[in-house]
Amino acid sequence: MSNDYYLTYRIIDTLKYSNSNIDECQGSLAYLVYDNKDKNKTKYALKIVDLEKMTNLSEFIQDILWYKQLNHYNLMSLRDCFLIDTKLHLVKPYASFGSCADLLRAHPFGIREPLIAHIMWQLLQALRYLQDRHIVHRAITSKHIYICDDGHVLLDNFSHCVSMISPFDGKLRRHIYDYTDDLKDEILYLAPEIIYQNADGYNFKSDVYSLGTVACELANGSNTYIDMPFGNLSMLYAKMQGSEPILLDQTQLTDEMIALSDDNSSLYVEELKKRRYTKEFHSFVKCCVATQLESRENENFIFFSFIHILKFSPIYN
C-alpha cells in the first residue's frame, strides 16, 4: 500500500513552513506534489508527520476529524490522508501565495484595502457556513488564512472548533463556556469574552471579533496587541479595560505620534500620512471588535455592509 501511495504523488519541491499552507509541528516535513494521474498537474501540499514525535496528538486528531465534517469553498479541505509506518501523510490544496502572515512579512506596513476586502468577503462566507452548522472556529488568525493563485481564500486549522450543540442533551446552546490551554496560542486574536472565562460565556460573535482583529492586522501591518511592554499581561489588561483595535491611517495620526516617532517608526508614520481608509472599512472593523458581546454585530449585518468596498474594488472590475 505504501508503494501505491508513493506512486500516486510525485514530489516537485520541498516547502518551507513560512510560505506553505501547512502548520509546522514537531517531526514534520512538507512538500509540493502533484497527482500522477492528473493531466492538469494540479499542485498540492503534502505534509508528512511522524506521530511518534508529536506532543499534541489529540489536538491534531481533532483537526483531522473536523476536515471530514466540513465542506465549503472557503474552508481548507483534506484531499487525501494515509499512514505509512508511523508517518501520517496529509494532502491539501496548495496556496501559492501562502498565508496572510506571509503577506505581512512581504508588506510590513500593511496591504491595500481592496485586497483586504476581497479576503474578508470570502472569510465571511466561511463563517456563515460554520454558523449555520452551529460551530465556533476560535482560531481565526492571519497564519490560518491562505490565498491561492486564483485569489481563492481558505480558512484552515479546525483543531479549536467547538460545537454549540450540547454533547449531553443534543440541544442548541445560546452560549458556551469551553476553554482549553491550547487556546493561548491564539490569544492575541481571541475575543474578550473567551479570555474572561466567566459565567456569560461566548458564541459565534467571538469569531467576528477575531475577524475584525485580522482585518486590522492586515491594514496596519501588525497585530494591535503584539510587542506590548509586559506581553500578554498588558494585552489582557487592555482588553479587560475595553481597548478595541482600530485602523491606523491619517485620520488617527496625532501630533504626539509624529513627535514621538524615531528612526524605526518614522517610515511607518510617513506611510500613515498618505493612507486613508474608507468610512465603510472603519465601520466594518468597529462593528467586528466591539468589546461587549451584545454590541457586536453578527455576520449577516457585516456581510452586507462590506459590499460597498467590494463594489469599487479593482479586484472585481
N, C-alpha and C positions, 0 to 999 in steps of 0.2 A: 504493500500500500504506500509506503514511503516513497518508493521509486516512482510510482504513478503520479504522486503529487509533485515531485521534483520535475517530472517530465511535463506537467501541466503548465507550470510557470517558469518563464525564463528571466533571469536577473539581468537588468540593464545597467544598474549603477547602485552604489551604496548611498543611503540617505543619511544626512545629519539631522539630529533631532531638532536643531534650531530652525530648519526650513522644511520639515516634513509634517504631515498631518497625523503624527503618531506621538503620543506622550512617552517621554523617557521613563523607564523603570529599570530596576536593578537586574542585570543579567539579560539584557535585551539588545537585539540588533534590528536595523531597518534597511530595507532595500526597495528600489524601484523595479517593478516587474511588469510583464505583460503575459496574457494567456496565449499559449502557443496555438490554440485552436481559433483564436480571434483574428480574423483577416485584417481588421482595422488597427490591430496592435494597441488597443486601449491600455493606458498606463494605470497601474495600481500601486499602492504602498503595501509592502509586506513587512509585518513585524514578527520577529521570532523571539519568544520569551522563554527563558529557562525557568521552569516552575520551581526547581529546587533552590533557586537563588532569590525567589520573590519573598518579600516581607509583608506584603499587603494582599495576599491571595484572595481573601474573602471579598475585598473591595473590587478586585479585578474580575472575579466571577460574577459579581453583581452587575458590573458594566456589560459583560457579555450577555447576560440574561435579558437585560433591557433592549439590547440590539435586536433580539429575536421577537420582541413585543412591539417595537416601534417601526413605523414605515411612513416616511414623509420626505418630500423632495428636498427640504431644507434641514434634515437631520442626517448625520453621518450614518452610513449603513455598513454592515459587515458582509462582504461578498462571499467569503469563504473562511472556514475555521477548521484546522485539523491538527492532530497531535502526532509527533514523531519522537519516539523515546520520551524524554522529559521536556521536550521543547514544543511549545504551543505556537502554531503559525496562524496569524490573523491577516487577512487580505481586505483592504479597504480602498475606496476610491482615492485617487491621488489628487491632492490640491496643490497645483504647481506654484501658486503664489504664497503658499504657507498659511500661517495663522495671522490674525490681526496683530498679535505681539510681534511677529516678524515684520509686518508693515511698519510698525512704530520704530523698530530698530533701524529701518531704512529712512524713516521720516520722523526724526526725534521731536520736531515742533508740531507734529500732528498732520493729519491728512485732510483733503478737501471735503467740504460739506456734501457735495453731490455723491461722493463715494460713500460717505458715512450714511447718507440717506438710503443708498442702494443696499448697504449691509443691514441697516435697521429694518427696512421694509421686509426683507426675507426672514430675518430673525423673528419678527412679529408674527409671521405666518407659522413658523415653527412653534412659537409659544402658544398660539391659538390652538394648534393641533394638540399640544400637551394638555392644555386646559380642558379641551373637550373630552380628554381621557382622564381627567382628574389627577394629573401628575404635576408635581413641582420639581423643576430641574435642579436648582440650588448650586449650580456650578457654571453660571454664565460669566465667563471671563474672556479677556482678549486672546488668551492662549488656547481656548477651546472653540474658537470660531475660525473656520477655514474658508479660503477663497480659491475656487478652481479657475482654470484658464479662460473659461467662458463667462466668468462673472458669477457663477453659481456659488451661493454661500451655504456652508454646512455647519451646524452646531453639533459638537461632539461631547464626549465624556458624560456617561449616564450613571456613573458609579454612585453619585449622590442623589439620584432621583428618588422621590418618595411619593407614594400614592395618598390621595386624600380620602380614599375609601378605607374604612376601619377593617383591619385583619380579624377582628373579634366578632363583629356582628354584620359586616358587609355593608354598613350604612355609610353614606357620604358625609364626611365631617366638614364643618364650616371652617375650622381652624385645626392645625396640627401642632405638635409640640416636640417633634423628634429633633434631637441634636446629637451628633457624634463628634468625637475628637478629630476625625478626618476632615471635618468642615473648616478647621483652622487654616488649611491650605488655601481656601478661597476667601479668607476673612476680609480682605480689602474690598471685596465686591458684595459681601453679604448685607442684606437689609438689616436695619437696626433691630427690628422685632425678632429676627432669628438670633442675633447676638444677645439680646436681653435674656432669653430663655425664661420668660415669665409666664404667668397664667393666661395671658392674652393670646399666645401662640402666633401662628403666621399662616399664610395661604398663597394663592397664585400671585398675588400682588408683590410678593417678595422677589419673584423673578423679574417683574417690571422694574423694580429698584436696581437690580443688578444690570439690566439692560441699559438704563439711564447712566449708570456708572461707566459702563463700557463706551457709550456714546461720548461722554465727557473725556474719557481717556484718549479716544481716537482723535478728538478735536484738539485737545490740549497738549497731547504728546506723552503724557504720563498719568498714572492714577492719582487722583486728588489726595489720597492719604499715604502715598509712598514717601519714604525718607523723612518722616516726621521725627522731631528731636528724640522722643522716647519710644519710637517704634509703634507697635500695635497698641501699647497702653495709651498713647496720645490719640491714636485713631479711635479707640473705644470711647475715650472721654469725649472726643469731638462729636461722635455720632450720638452719644447719650445726651449731649447738650443741644442737639438739634441741628448740627452742622450738615449742610447739604452741598453736594458737588455742583459747580457752576461751569458754564462755558467761559473760557478766557478769550476775550477779544478787546478791541479798542473801547468798547462801552464799559468794560470792567477795569480798565487801566487807570490807576490813580497816580497823582504826583508823587506820593510816598513810594510806590513801587518803582517809579522811574529813578527817584533819588537814591534808593537802596540797591539798585542794580549794580553789579560788579562785572569783571571781565567774563565770568562764567555765565551770567544771566543777561548781559546786555544784548546779545544777538536775539534772544527769545523776546525781550522787551520790544526790540525793533520789529520783530515779526507780529507782535500783538498790535502795534500801532497801525499796521497795514491790514489787519484781519478784522472782518465784521461779519458775524453770522446773522442769518435771518431771524426775525422775531418768532417765526414758526419753530425754528430749531431750538431757540431758547425756551419756548413754551413746552416743547416736547420733553426736553430734559427736566424742566421744573415739574411737569406732571409725573414723570417717572420716579424722581428721587425725593418726593415729599416724605418727610420723616414719619408722620403719622399714617398708619396703615389706612385708616378711613378716609384720609385726604388724598390718597394716591389714586390716580385714575386707573381704570382697568384697561386690558389690551384692546378692547373694541373701540374705545374712545381714541386712544393713541393711534390705532391703525388708520383711522380716517383723518385725524388731524395732521398726520405726517404726509398725506398725499400731496399737499401743496408744494413741498420741497421737491418731491419726485417729478412733479408736473413740469418744472422748469429745469430739471437736471439734464445736462448734456449727455448723460449716460443713456437716457431714454429718448433723445431727439436725434 
